[in-house]
């Protein structure tokens, strides 16, 4: 390690990052490139350099080649997807993580990496008032771990649930013909990662219909279980969602939990986005019924000013998960095996980064109050946008606005709303948002995603949308297409 070069180039890199953030408003929220812009012949060299170059030359190429191809997720006019949060404590924590360069797959490989994660997951678990059974305690079986993503968490829980069910049915572990009969359940509005997890695990999946509030109810799950058992299938796993991607709706945890407890199904809760709001006591009610779950997950990297990747997951019984993943070669064993948890047993990969530093730095350098205020502010901004939409009779709201997401549409055809999204993203480009679709109804999603977004930015976004609507209508008139209202 050349500490002099690190000191010199590190300062320049920090200045570049600080300037990037200070000038973020001057950039466009959406990239301006087409596929192949970097891989085309003659853009970048075919081979790496044999001799070292200067950082100033690398930074110049960042500006020339990389930044034009960046979608700026923290731009104040980025209203797409869900937030991808960041803060200076998180950035400097990742610097330290990279500097110590530990691979914390066992306690012995870096004790601080394991033990700080235990402390941080307990801090976070108590902040959201998780039942004590989910926390890391000397005598308990529960515990928390930082996964990379909610998709990983869903897969880990599914594999643990599959292992538990198969062991119950066939302790000899022959499993002949059993896996093909296993079936899991989730909402028709659940994230696509649930379906993908079922494909990886080679189990059947049934997507359950929702009620008028886009919520899966216990009665629907019970009916599906009864039907599948009559058909010779083996129900074993349910994923409930708190804050669906499409409309930020909430499955009924109490009802689903009661059914899962009665029918011996593993209940996993995916609260990737909305789960962050639980750090504010007024939103704790959203996870009433969590005590009935077997695992719970949300992503601090979405809304807690912690950069990617940091996905918090808790288990009621870590031993069930470890049993599903237990491979214990001699080179990973150590003398404290029976005294401590090795996180390699609770995740898909072996290696893991020192991710808990990001939570520790964030809690200490920002404080809980600042994290709560950021969430409350973004929810308030969404409510302001909702007022604007409701104040114009051309539009309608889809679902209920409870978090930082507003789903809305023109009272017109799906084709008209699709044309509006294309006008916003492909033609106008001053803001960026993405669409959603539920029950055949196409709509626009306005997500407050940046800590830099203000009420003025929300007003600006609404102004852009109205102008884009007028442009679409003018284009339709110019092309001889009729303009309809109230039809969809």
C-alpha positions as a Markdown table, in Angstrom:
| # | Residue | x | y | z |
|---|---|---|---|---|
| 1 | Unk | 0.0 | 0.0 | 0.0 |
| 2 | Unk | 1.4 | 3.4 | -1.1 |
| 3 | Unk | 0.1 | 5.5 | 1.7 |
| 4 | Unk | 1.4 | 8.7 | 0.1 |
| 5 | Unk | -0.4 | 8.0 | -3.1 |
| 6 | Unk | -3.6 | 7.1 | -1.2 |
| 7 | Unk | -3.4 | 10.3 | 0.8 |
| 8 | Unk | -2.9 | 12.4 | -2.4 |
| 9 | Unk | -5.4 | 10.6 | -4.7 |
| 10 | Unk | -7.9 | 10.0 | -1.8 |
| 11 | Unk | -8.2 | 13.7 | -1.3 |
| 12 | Unk | -8.8 | 14.3 | -5.0 |
| 13 | Unk | -11.4 | 11.5 | -5.1 |
| 14 | Unk | -13.2 | 13.0 | -2.1 |
| 15 | Unk | -13.2 | 16.4 | -3.7 |
| 16 | Unk | -14.6 | 14.8 | -6.9 |
| 17 | Unk | -17.4 | 13.1 | -5.0 |
| 18 | Unk | -18.2 | 16.2 | -3.0 |
| 19 | Unk | -18.4 | 18.3 | -6.2 |
| 20 | Unk | -20.5 | 15.6 | -7.8 |
| 21 | Unk | -23.1 | 15.8 | -5.0 |
| 22 | Unk | -23.0 | 19.6 | -5.0 |
| 23 | Unk | -23.6 | 19.9 | -8.7 |
| 24 | Unk | -26.1 | 17.0 | -9.0 |
| 25 | Unk | -28.9 | 19.4 | -9.9 |
| 26 | Unk | -27.0 | 20.4 | -13.0 |
| 27 | Unk | -27.2 | 16.9 | -14.4 |
| 28 | Unk | -30.1 | 15.0 | -15.9 |
| 29 | Unk | -31.8 | 12.4 | -13.8 |
| 30 | Unk | -31.8 | 9.9 | -16.7 |
| 31 | Unk | -28.8 | 8.8 | -18.8 |
| 32 | Unk | -28.5 | 10.0 | -22.4 |
| 33 | Unk | -26.9 | 6.9 | -24.1 |
| 34 | Unk | -27.9 | 3.9 | -26.2 |
| 35 | Unk | -26.8 | 0.3 | -25.8 |
| 36 | Unk | -23.2 | -0.3 | -26.9 |
| 37 | Unk | -22.0 | 3.2 | -26.2 |
| 38 | Unk | -19.0 | 2.0 | -24.2 |
| 39 | Unk | -18.4 | -1.3 | -25.9 |
| 40 | Unk | -18.3 | 0.1 | -29.4 |
| 41 | Unk | -14.9 | -0.2 | -31.1 |
| 42 | Unk | -12.5 | 2.7 | -30.5 |
| 43 | Unk | -14.3 | 4.1 | -27.4 |
| 44 | Unk | -12.2 | 2.4 | -24.7 |
| 45 | Unk | -9.0 | 0.5 | -25.3 |
| 46 | Unk | -9.1 | -3.2 | -26.0 |
| 47 | Unk | -6.5 | -4.0 | -23.4 |
| 48 | Unk | -5.6 | -2.7 | -19.9 |
| 49 | Unk | -2.6 | -0.3 | -19.7 |
| 50 | Unk | 0.8 | -1.9 | -18.9 |
| 51 | Unk | 2.0 | 1.1 | -16.9 |
| 52 | Unk | 0.2 | 3.1 | -14.2 |
| 53 | Unk | -1.7 | 6.3 | -15.2 |
| 54 | Unk | -2.6 | 9.4 | -13.3 |
| 55 | Unk | -5.8 | 9.7 | -11.3 |
| 56 | Unk | -6.6 | 13.0 | -13.1 |
| 57 | Unk | -6.7 | 11.1 | -16.4 |
| 58 | Unk | -9.0 | 8.5 | -14.9 |
| 59 | Unk | -11.3 | 11.2 | -13.5 |
| 60 | Unk | -11.3 | 12.9 | -16.9 |
| 61 | Unk | -12.5 | 9.7 | -18.5 |
| 62 | Unk | -15.1 | 9.3 | -15.7 |
| 63 | Unk | -16.6 | 12.6 | -16.8 |
| 64 | Unk | -16.3 | 11.8 | -20.5 |
| 65 | Unk | -17.4 | 8.2 | -20.6 |
| 66 | Unk | -19.1 | 7.1 | -17.4 |
| 67 | Unk | -21.2 | 10.0 | -16.2 |
| 68 | Unk | -23.2 | 10.3 | -19.5 |
| 69 | Unk | -24.2 | 6.6 | -18.9 |
| 70 | Unk | -25.3 | 7.1 | -15.3 |
| 71 | Unk | -28.9 | 7.3 | -14.2 |
| 72 | Unk | -28.7 | 9.6 | -11.2 |
| 73 | Unk | -30.7 | 7.8 | -8.5 |
| 74 | Unk | -30.2 | 10.6 | -6.0 |
| 75 | Unk | -31.1 | 13.5 | -8.3 |
| 76 | Unk | -33.9 | 15.6 | -6.9 |
| 77 | Unk | -36.0 | 15.0 | -10.0 |
| 78 | Unk | -35.5 | 11.2 | -10.0 |
| 79 | Unk | -38.9 | 9.8 | -9.1 |
| 80 | Unk | -38.5 | 6.2 | -10.4 |
| 81 | Unk | -38.6 | 2.8 | -8.6 |
| 82 | Unk | -37.9 | 3.3 | -4.9 |
| 83 | Unk | -35.1 | 5.2 | -3.2 |
| 84 | Unk | -31.5 | 4.2 | -3.3 |
| 85 | Unk | -30.3 | 6.2 | -0.3 |
| 86 | Unk | -26.8 | 7.4 | 0.5 |
| 87 | Unk | -25.1 | 9.7 | 3.0 |
| 88 | Unk | -21.5 | 10.8 | 3.8 |
| 89 | Unk | -21.3 | 8.5 | 6.9 |
| 90 | Unk | -22.2 | 5.6 | 4.7 |
| 91 | Unk | -19.6 | 6.6 | 2.1 |
| 92 | Unk | -16.8 | 6.9 | 4.6 |
| 93 | Unk | -17.8 | 3.7 | 6.3 |
| 94 | Unk | -17.4 | 1.9 | 2.9 |
| 95 | Unk | -14.0 | 3.5 | 2.6 |
| 96 | Unk | -13.0 | 1.9 | 5.8 |
| 97 | Unk | -14.6 | -1.4 | 4.8 |
| 98 | Unk | -12.5 | -1.4 | 1.6 |
| 99 | Unk | -9.3 | -0.4 | 3.5 |
| 100 | Unk | -9.4 | -3.2 | 6.1 |
| 101 | Unk | -10.4 | -5.7 | 3.4 |
| 102 | Unk | -11.6 | -8.4 | 5.6 |
| 103 | Unk | -13.8 | -11.4 | 4.4 |
| 104 | Unk | -15.9 | -12.1 | 7.4 |
| 105 | Unk | -17.3 | -15.6 | 6.7 |
| 106 | Unk | -16.5 | -16.9 | 10.2 |
| 107 | Unk | -16.1 | -15.2 | 13.5 |
| 108 | Unk | -12.4 | -16.1 | 13.6 |
| 109 | Unk | -11.8 | -14.6 | 10.1 |
| 110 | Unk | -12.5 | -11.2 | 11.7 |
| 111 | Unk | -14.3 | -11.2 | 15.1 |
| 112 | Unk | -15.2 | -7.4 | 14.9 |
| 113 | Unk | -17.0 | -8.0 | 11.6 |
| 114 | Unk | -19.3 | -10.6 | 13.2 |
| 115 | Unk | -19.8 | -9.0 | 16.5 |
| 116 | Unk | -20.5 | -5.4 | 15.3 |
| 117 | Unk | -23.1 | -6.9 | 13.0 |
| 118 | Unk | -24.7 | -8.6 | 15.9 |
| 119 | Unk | -24.8 | -5.4 | 17.8 |
| 120 | Unk | -26.1 | -3.4 | 14.9 |
| 121 | Unk | -28.9 | -5.9 | 14.1 |
| 122 | Unk | -30.0 | -5.7 | 17.7 |
| 123 | Unk | -29.9 | -1.9 | 17.6 |
| 124 | Unk | -32.0 | -1.9 | 14.5 |
| 125 | Unk | -34.3 | -4.7 | 15.7 |
| 126 | Unk | -35.1 | -2.8 | 19.0 |
| 127 | Unk | -35.6 | 0.4 | 17.0 |
| 128 | Unk | -38.4 | -1.2 | 15.0 |
| 129 | Unk | -39.7 | -3.0 | 18.1 |
| 130 | Unk | -39.2 | -6.5 | 16.9 |
| 131 | Unk | -40.1 | -9.2 | 19.4 |
| 132 | Unk | -37.1 | -10.2 | 21.5 |
| 133 | Unk | -37.2 | -13.7 | 20.0 |
| 134 | Unk | -35.8 | -12.3 | 16.7 |
| 135 | Unk | -32.8 | -10.7 | 18.4 |
| 136 | Unk | -29.3 | -12.0 | 19.1 |
| 137 | Unk | -29.2 | -13.1 | 22.7 |
| 138 | Unk | -27.0 | -15.4 | 24.7 |
| 139 | Unk | -29.8 | -17.9 | 25.3 |
| 140 | Unk | -32.1 | -17.4 | 22.4 |
| 141 | Unk | -32.2 | -19.1 | 19.0 |
| 142 | Unk | -33.1 | -16.0 | 17.0 |
| 143 | Unk | -30.8 | -13.5 | 15.4 |
| 144 | Unk | -30.2 | -10.9 | 12.7 |
| 145 | Unk | -27.8 | -10.8 | 9.7 |
| 146 | Unk | -27.1 | -8.3 | 6.9 |
| 147 | Unk | -27.8 | -9.8 | 3.5 |
| 148 | Unk | -27.0 | -8.2 | 0.2 |
| 149 | Unk | -30.6 | -7.7 | -1.1 |
| 150 | Unk | -34.2 | -8.6 | -0.2 |
| 151 | Unk | -34.0 | -11.0 | -3.1 |
| 152 | Unk | -31.3 | -13.0 | -1.3 |
| 153 | Unk | -33.3 | -12.8 | 1.9 |
| 154 | Unk | -36.4 | -14.3 | 0.2 |
| 155 | Unk | -34.3 | -17.1 | -1.3 |
| 156 | Unk | -32.5 | -17.9 | 2.0 |
| 157 | Unk | -35.9 | -18.1 | 3.9 |
| 158 | Unk | -37.4 | -20.3 | 1.2 |
| 159 | Unk | -34.5 | -22.7 | 1.3 |
| 160 | Unk | -34.6 | -22.9 | 5.1 |
| 161 | Unk | -38.4 | -23.5 | 4.9 |
| 162 | Unk | -37.9 | -26.2 | 2.3 |
| 163 | Unk | -35.3 | -27.9 | 4.4 |
| 164 | Unk | -37.5 | -27.7 | 7.5 |
| 165 | Unk | -40.5 | -29.2 | 5.7 |
| 166 | Unk | -38.5 | -32.0 | 4.0 |
| 167 | Unk | -36.9 | -33.0 | 7.3 |
| 168 | Unk | -40.3 | -33.1 | 9.0 |
| 169 | Unk | -41.7 | -35.4 | 6.3 |
| 170 | Unk | -38.6 | -37.6 | 5.7 |
| 171 | Unk | -36.0 | -37.5 | 8.5 |
| 172 | Unk | -34.0 | -40.1 | 6.5 |
| 173 | Unk | -33.4 | -37.3 | 3.9 |
| 174 | Unk | -34.2 | -39.4 | 0.9 |
| 175 | Unk | -36.8 | -36.9 | -0.4 |
| 176 | Unk | -37.9 | -39.1 | -3.3 |
| 177 | Unk | -40.5 | -37.2 | -5.3 |
| 178 | Unk | -41.1 | -34.7 | -2.5 |
| 179 | Unk | -39.6 | -31.5 | -3.8 |
| 180 | Unk | -41.9 | -31.6 | -6.9 |
| 181 | Unk | -44.9 | -31.5 | -4.6 |
| 182 | Unk | -43.8 | -28.5 | -2.5 |
| 183 | Unk | -45.7 | -25.3 | -3.1 |
| 184 | Unk | -45.2 | -21.8 | -1.8 |
| 185 | Unk | -47.5 | -18.7 | -1.8 |
| 186 | Unk | -47.3 | -15.0 | -2.2 |
| 187 | Unk | -49.3 | -12.1 | -3.5 |
| 188 | Unk | -50.0 | -11.5 | -7.1 |
| 189 | Unk | -48.4 | -8.1 | -6.5 |
| 190 | Unk | -45.3 | -9.5 | -4.8 |
| 191 | Unk | -41.8 | -8.6 | -6.1 |
| 192 | Unk | -40.6 | -10.8 | -9.0 |
| 193 | Unk | -37.8 | -12.1 | -6.8 |
| 194 | Unk | -40.2 | -14.4 | -5.0 |
| 195 | Unk | -41.1 | -16.2 | -8.2 |
| 196 | Unk | -37.4 | -16.3 | -9.1 |
| 197 | Unk | -36.6 | -17.8 | -5.7 |
| 198 | Unk | -39.1 | -20.6 | -6.4 |
| 199 | Unk | -37.5 | -21.3 | -9.8 |
| 200 | Unk | -34.1 | -21.6 | -8.2 |
| 201 | Unk | -35.4 | -23.9 | -5.4 |
| 202 | Unk | -37.4 | -25.9 | -8.0 |
| 203 | Unk | -40.7 | -25.6 | -6.1 |
| 204 | Unk | -44.2 | -24.6 | -7.2 |
| 205 | Unk | -45.5 | -21.1 | -6.5 |
| 206 | Unk | -49.1 | -19.9 | -6.3 |
| 207 | Unk | -49.7 | -16.1 | -6.6 |
| 208 | Unk | -52.7 | -15.2 | -4.5 |
| 209 | Unk | -55.4 | -12.6 | -5.4 |
| 210 | Unk | -55.7 | -9.5 | -3.4 |
| 211 | Unk | -58.7 | -7.6 | -2.0 |
| 212 | Unk | -59.8 | -4.1 | -2.9 |
| 213 | Unk | -56.9 | -2.7 | -0.9 |
| 214 | Unk | -54.4 | -4.8 | -2.8 |
| 215 | Unk | -53.9 | -7.0 | 0.3 |
| 216 | Unk | -53.7 | -10.7 | 0.6 |
| 217 | Unk | -56.0 | -12.0 | 3.4 |
| 218 | Unk | -55.8 | -15.1 | 5.5 |
| 219 | Unk | -59.0 | -16.6 | 4.1 |
| 220 | Unk | -57.5 | -16.6 | 0.6 |
| 221 | Unk | -54.4 | -18.4 | 1.8 |
| 222 | Unk | -56.4 | -20.9 | 3.7 |
| 223 | Unk | -58.4 | -21.8 | 0.6 |
| 224 | Unk | -55.3 | -22.2 | -1.5 |
| 225 | Unk | -53.7 | -24.5 | 1.1 |
| 226 | Unk | -56.9 | -26.6 | 1.3 |
| 227 | Unk | -57.1 | -26.9 | -2.5 |
| 228 | Unk | -53.4 | -27.8 | -2.9 |
| 229 | Unk | -53.5 | -30.5 | -0.2 |
| 230 | Unk | -56.5 | -32.0 | -1.9 |
| 231 | Unk | -54.4 | -32.2 | -5.0 |
| 232 | Unk | -51.6 | -34.0 | -3.3 |
| 233 | Unk | -49.3 | -30.9 | -2.9 |
| 234 | Unk | -47.3 | -29.9 | 0.2 |
| 235 | Unk | -47.7 | -26.3 | 1.2 |
| 236 | Unk | -44.6 | -25.0 | 3.1 |
| 237 | Unk | -43.8 | -21.3 | 2.6 |
| 238 | Unk | -45.6 | -17.9 | 2.5 |
| 239 | Unk | -44.1 | -14.6 | 1.6 |
| 240 | Unk | -46.1 | -11.6 | 2.8 |
| 241 | Unk | -45.3 | -8.2 | 1.5 |
| 242 | Unk | -45.3 | -4.9 | 3.5 |
| 243 | Unk | -45.2 | -2.3 | 0.7 |
| 244 | Unk | -45.6 | -3.9 | -2.6 |
| 245 | Unk | -43.6 | -2.6 | -5.5 |
| 246 | Unk | -46.5 | -1.6 | -7.7 |
| 247 | Unk | -48.7 | 0.3 | -5.3 |
| 248 | Unk | -47.1 | 0.0 | -1.8 |
| 249 | Unk | -49.9 | -2.1 | -0.4 |
| 250 | Unk | -49.8 | -4.3 | 2.7 |
| 251 | Unk | -50.7 | -7.9 | 3.2 |
| 252 | Unk | -52.6 | -8.8 | 6.3 |
| 253 | Unk | -49.9 | -10.1 | 8.6 |
| 254 | Unk | -52.1 | -11.2 | 11.5 |
| 255 | Unk | -54.4 | -13.2 | 9.4 |
| 256 | Unk | -51.7 | -14.8 | 7.3 |
| 257 | Unk | -49.6 | -15.5 | 10.4 |
| 258 | Unk | -52.5 | -17.3 | 12.1 |
| 259 | Unk | -53.0 | -19.5 | 9.0 |
| 260 | Unk | -49.3 | -20.2 | 8.7 |
| 261 | Unk | -49.0 | -21.1 | 12.4 |
| 262 | Unk | -52.1 | -23.4 | 12.2 |
| 263 | Unk | -51.0 | -25.1 | 8.9 |
| 264 | Unk | -47.2 | -25.3 | 9.7 |
| 265 | Unk | -46.0 | -23.0 | 6.9 |
| 266 | Unk | -42.9 | -20.8 | 7.2 |
| 267 | Unk | -44.0 | -17.1 | 7.1 |
| 268 | Unk | -41.4 | -14.7 | 5.6 |
| 269 | Unk | -42.1 | -10.9 | 5.5 |
| 270 | Unk | -40.6 | -8.9 | 2.7 |
| 271 | Unk | -40.8 | -5.2 | 3.8 |
| 272 | Unk | -37.9 | -4.1 | 1.6 |
| 273 | Unk | -39.0 | -0.4 | 1.2 |
| 274 | Unk | -41.9 | 0.3 | 3.6 |
| 275 | Unk | -40.2 | -1.5 | 6.4 |
| 276 | Unk | -37.8 | 1.4 | 6.8 |
| 277 | Unk | -40.7 | 3.6 | 8.0 |
| 278 | Unk | -41.0 | 1.4 | 11.1 |
| 279 | Unk | -38.1 | 3.3 | 12.7 |
| 280 | Unk | -40.8 | 6.0 | 13.1 |
| 281 | Unk | -43.1 | 4.7 | 16.0 |
| 282 | Unk | -46.3 | 6.0 | 14.2 |
| 283 | Unk | -45.8 | 3.4 | 11.5 |
| 284 | Unk | -45.1 | 0.4 | 13.8 |
| 285 | Unk | -48.7 | -0.8 | 13.3 |
| 286 | Unk | -47.8 | -1.8 | 9.7 |
| 287 | Unk | -46.0 | -4.9 | 11.0 |
| 288 | Unk | -48.5 | -5.9 | 13.7 |
| 289 | Unk | -48.5 | -9.7 | 13.5 |
| 290 | Unk | -44.7 | -9.9 | 12.9 |
| 291 | Unk | -44.5 | -12.0 | 16.0 |
| 292 | Unk | -46.1 | -14.8 | 14.0 |
| 293 | Unk | -43.4 | -14.7 | 11.3 |
| 294 | Unk | -40.4 | -17.0 | 11.0 |
| 295 | Unk | -38.3 | -14.4 | 9.2 |
| 296 | Unk | -38.4 | -10.6 | 8.5 |
| 297 | Unk | -36.5 | -8.4 | 6.1 |
| 298 | Unk | -36.2 | -4.8 | 5.0 |
| 299 | Unk | -33.5 | -2.8 | 3.1 |
| 300 | Unk | -31.9 | 0.1 | 5.0 |
| 301 | Unk | -30.2 | 0.9 | 1.7 |
| 302 | Unk | -33.5 | 2.0 | 0.3 |
| 303 | Unk | -34.6 | 4.6 | 2.9 |
| 304 | Unk | -32.2 | 4.9 | 5.9 |
| 305 | Unk | -29.5 | 6.9 | 4.2 |
| 306 | Unk | -27.3 | 3.8 | 4.0 |
| 307 | Unk | -25.8 | 3.0 | 0.6 |
| 308 | Unk | -26.2 | -0.3 | -1.2 |
| 309 | Unk | -25.8 | -3.1 | -0.2 |
| 310 | Unk | -27.4 | -3.5 | 3.2 |
| 311 | Unk | -30.5 | -5.7 | 3.6 |
| 312 | Unk | -31.4 | -6.4 | 7.3 |
| 313 | Unk | -32.9 | -9.9 | 8.0 |
| 314 | Unk | -33.9 | -11.6 | 11.2 |
| 315 | Unk | -34.8 | -15.2 | 12.0 |
| 316 | Unk | -36.9 | -16.6 | 14.8 |
| 317 | Unk | -34.7 | -19.7 | 14.8 |
| 318 | Unk | -31.2 | -19.4 | 13.2 |
| 319 | Unk | -30.5 | -23.1 | 13.7 |
| 320 | Unk | -33.2 | -24.0 | 11.1 |
| 321 | Unk | -31.4 | -21.8 | 8.6 |
| 322 | Unk | -27.9 | -23.1 | 9.5 |
| 323 | Unk | -29.2 | -26.7 | 9.1 |
| 324 | Unk | -30.2 | -25.9 | 5.5 |
| 325 | Unk | -26.7 | -24.5 | 4.6 |
| 326 | Unk | -24.4 | -26.4 | 6.8 |
| 327 | Unk | -21.2 | -27.3 | 4.9 |
| 328 | Unk | -18.3 | -27.4 | 7.3 |
| 329 | Unk | -14.8 | -28.0 | 5.7 |
| 330 | Unk | -11.8 | -28.2 | 8.0 |
| 331 | Unk | -10.3 | -25.0 | 6.7 |
| 332 | Unk | -13.3 | -23.0 | 8.0 |
| 333 | Unk | -13.5 | -24.5 | 11.4 |
| 334 | Unk | -12.1 | -22.8 | 14.5 |
| 335 | Unk | -11.9 | -23.4 | 18.2 |
| 336 | Unk | -14.9 | -21.1 | 19.0 |
| 337 | Unk | -17.3 | -22.9 | 16.6 |
| 338 | Unk | -19.7 | -23.8 | 19.4 |
| 339 | Unk | -19.6 | -20.4 | 21.1 |
| 340 | Unk | -20.5 | -18.0 | 18.4 |
| 341 | Unk | -22.5 | -17.7 | 15.1 |
| 342 | Unk | -20.7 | -17.9 | 11.8 |
| 343 | Unk | -22.8 | -15.9 | 9.4 |
| 344 | Unk | -21.7 | -18.1 | 6.5 |
| 345 | Unk | -24.4 | -20.5 | 7.7 |
| 346 | Unk | -27.1 | -17.9 | 7.2 |
| 347 | Unk | -26.5 | -16.8 | 3.7 |
| 348 | Unk | -26.0 | -18.0 | 0.1 |
| 349 | Unk | -22.3 | -16.9 | -0.5 |
| 350 | Unk | -19.4 | -17.7 | 1.7 |
| 351 | Unk | -17.6 | -14.4 | 1.7 |
| 352 | Unk | -19.1 | -11.2 | 3.1 |
| 353 | Unk | -18.1 | -7.6 | 3.5 |
| 354 | Unk | -18.0 | -5.5 | 6.7 |
| 355 | Unk | -21.4 | -4.0 | 5.9 |
| 356 | Unk | -22.4 | -3.3 | 9.5 |
| 357 | Unk | -19.9 | -0.3 | 9.5 |
| 358 | Unk | -22.4 | 1.6 | 7.4 |
| 359 | Unk | -25.1 | 1.2 | 10.0 |
| 360 | Unk | -22.8 | 2.0 | 12.8 |
| 361 | Unk | -21.5 | 5.2 | 11.1 |
| 362 | Unk | -25.0 | 6.2 | 10.1 |
| 363 | Unk | -26.4 | 5.8 | 13.6 |
| 364 | Unk | -23.5 | 7.6 | 15.2 |
| 365 | Unk | -22.9 | 10.5 | 12.8 |
| 366 | Unk | -26.5 | 11.2 | 11.8 |
| 367 | Unk | -28.5 | 9.9 | 14.7 |
| 368 | Unk | -31.9 | 8.2 | 14.8 |
| 369 | Unk | -33.8 | 11.5 | 14.7 |
| 370 | Unk | -32.3 | 12.5 | 11.4 |
| 371 | Unk | -33.1 | 9.1 | 9.9 |
| 372 | Unk | -36.7 | 9.4 | 11.1 |
| 373 | Unk | -37.0 | 13.0 | 9.8 |
| 374 | Unk | -35.8 | 12.0 | 6.3 |
| 375 | Unk | -38.6 | 9.4 | 6.1 |
| 376 | Unk | -41.3 | 11.7 | 7.5 |
| 377 | Unk | -40.2 | 14.5 | 5.1 |
| 378 | Unk | -40.4 | 12.2 | 2.0 |
| 379 | Unk | -43.8 | 10.9 | 3.0 |
| 380 | Unk | -45.0 | 14.5 | 3.5 |
| 381 | Unk | -43.7 | 15.4 | 0.0 |
| 382 | Unk | -45.7 | 12.5 | -1.4 |
| 383 | Unk | -48.8 | 13.8 | 0.3 |
| 384 | Unk | -48.2 | 17.2 | -1.3 |
| 385 | Unk | -48.1 | 15.6 | -4.7 |
| 386 | Unk | -51.2 | 13.6 | -4.0 |
| 387 | Unk | -53.0 | 16.9 | -3.3 |
| 388 | Unk | -52.0 | 18.2 | -6.6 |
| 389 | Unk | -53.2 | 15.1 | -8.4 |
| 390 | Unk | -56.5 | 15.1 | -6.6 |
| 391 | Unk | -57.0 | 18.7 | -7.4 |
| 392 | Unk | -57.1 | 18.0 | -11.1 |
| 393 | Unk | -60.2 | 16.1 | -12.3 |
| 394 | Unk | -58.2 | 14.7 | -15.3 |
| 395 | Unk | -56.4 | 12.3 | -13.0 |
| 396 | Unk | -57.2 | 9.6 | -10.5 |
| 397 | Unk | -55.1 | 8.0 | -7.6 |
| 398 | Unk | -54.5 | 4.3 | -7.6 |
| 399 | Unk | -54.3 | 2.7 | -4.2 |
| 400 | Unk | -53.7 | 4.6 | -0.9 |
| 401 | Unk | -50.8 | 7.0 | -0.4 |
| 402 | Unk | -49.2 | 5.9 | 2.9 |
| 403 | Unk | -45.4 | 6.2 | 2.1 |
| 404 | Unk | -43.3 | 8.2 | -0.4 |
| 405 | Unk | -45.1 | 6.7 | -3.4 |
| 406 | Unk | -48.0 | 8.1 | -5.3 |
| 407 | Unk | -49.6 | 6.0 | -8.0 |
| 408 | Unk | -51.8 | 8.0 | -10.4 |
| 409 | Unk | -53.1 | 8.1 | -14.0 |
| 410 | Unk | -55.0 | 10.1 | -16.5 |
| 411 | Unk | -58.6 | 9.2 | -16.6 |
| 412 | Unk | -58.1 | 7.9 | -20.1 |
| 413 | Unk | -57.0 | 4.8 | -22.0 |
| 414 | Unk | -54.0 | 2.7 | -21.0 |
| 415 | Unk | -52.5 | 3.7 | -24.4 |
| 416 | Unk | -52.7 | 7.4 | -23.4 |
| 417 | Unk | -51.0 | 6.8 | -20.1 |
| 418 | Unk | -48.3 | 4.8 | -21.9 |
| 419 | Unk | -47.7 | 7.6 | -24.3 |
| 420 | Unk | -47.4 | 10.0 | -21.3 |
| 421 | Unk | -44.7 | 7.9 | -19.7 |
| 422 | Unk | -42.8 | 7.8 | -23.0 |
| 423 | Unk | -43.1 | 11.6 | -23.4 |
| 424 | Unk | -41.8 | 12.1 | -19.9 |
| 425 | Unk | -38.8 | 9.7 | -20.1 |
| 426 | Unk | -37.9 | 9.6 | -23.7 |
| 427 | Unk | -38.7 | 13.0 | -25.0 |
| 428 | Unk | -38.9 | 15.6 | -22.2 |
| 429 | Unk | -36.4 | 14.0 | -19.9 |
| 430 | Unk | -36.5 | 16.6 | -17.2 |
| 431 | Unk | -37.8 | 14.1 | -14.6 |
| 432 | Unk | -37.7 | 10.3 | -14.5 |
| 433 | Unk | -40.4 | 8.0 | -13.3 |
| 434 | Unk | -41.6 | 4.5 | -14.2 |
| 435 | Unk | -45.1 | 2.9 | -14.7 |
| 436 | Unk | -47.0 | 0.2 | -12.9 |
| 437 | Unk | -49.9 | -2.0 | -13.8 |
| 438 | Unk | -52.5 | -3.7 | -11.6 |
| 439 | Unk | -55.6 | -5.6 | -12.7 |
| 440 | Unk | -55.0 | -4.4 | -16.3 |
| 441 | Unk | -54.9 | -0.8 | -15.3 |
| 442 | Unk | -51.7 | 1.1 | -16.4 |
| 443 | Unk | -50.5 | 4.0 | -14.2 |
| 444 | Unk | -47.6 | 6.2 | -13.3 |
| 445 | Unk | -45.5 | 5.8 | -10.1 |
| 446 | Unk | -44.2 | 9.0 | -8.5 |
| 447 | Unk | -41.7 | 8.0 | -5.9 |
| 448 | Unk | -39.9 | 10.5 | -3.7 |
| 449 | Unk | -36.4 | 9.0 | -3.9 |
| 450 | Unk | -33.8 | 11.6 | -3.1 |
| 451 | Unk | -32.8 | 13.3 | 0.1 |
| 452 | Unk | -32.3 | 16.4 | -2.0 |
| 453 | Unk | -35.9 | 16.5 | -3.2 |
| 454 | Unk | -37.9 | 19.5 | -1.9 |
| 455 | Unk | -41.5 | 20.7 | -2.2 |
| 456 | Unk | -40.3 | 22.9 | -5.1 |
| 457 | Unk | -39.0 | 19.8 | -6.9 |
| 458 | Unk | -42.3 | 18.1 | -6.5 |
| 459 | Unk | -44.1 | 21.1 | -7.8 |
| 460 | Unk | -41.7 | 21.2 | -10.7 |
| 461 | Unk | -42.4 | 17.5 | -11.4 |
| 462 | Unk | -46.1 | 18.1 | -11.5 |
| 463 | Unk | -45.6 | 21.0 | -13.9 |
| 464 | Unk | -43.5 | 18.8 | -16.2 |
| 465 | Unk | -46.2 | 16.0 | -16.1 |
| 466 | Unk | -48.9 | 18.5 | -17.0 |
| 467 | Unk | -46.9 | 19.9 | -19.9 |
| 468 | Unk | -46.1 | 16.4 | -21.2 |
| 469 | Unk | -49.8 | 15.6 | -21.0 |
| 470 | Unk | -50.6 | 18.6 | -23.2 |
| 471 | Unk | -47.8 | 17.5 | -25.6 |
| 472 | Unk | -49.3 | 14.1 | -26.0 |
| 473 | Unk | -52.7 | 15.5 | -26.6 |
| 474 | Unk | -51.3 | 17.9 | -29.2 |
| 475 | Unk | -49.5 | 15.0 | -30.9 |
| 476 | Unk | -52.7 | 13.0 | -31.0 |
| 477 | Unk | -54.6 | 15.9 | -32.6 |
| 478 | Unk | -51.9 | 16.4 | -35.1 |
| 479 | Unk | -52.0 | 12.7 | -36.0 |
| 480 | Unk | -55.8 | 12.7 | -36.2 |
| 481 | Unk | -56.3 | 10.5 | -33.1 |
| 482 | Unk | -59.3 | 11.2 | -30.9 |
| 483 | Unk | -58.8 | 12.4 | -27.4 |
| 484 | Unk | -61.0 | 10.5 | -24.9 |
| 485 | Unk | -61.5 | 11.0 | -21.2 |
| 486 | Unk | -62.8 | 8.8 | -18.4 |
| 487 | Unk | -62.2 | 5.5 | -20.3 |
| 488 | Unk | -59.8 | 2.8 | -19.3 |
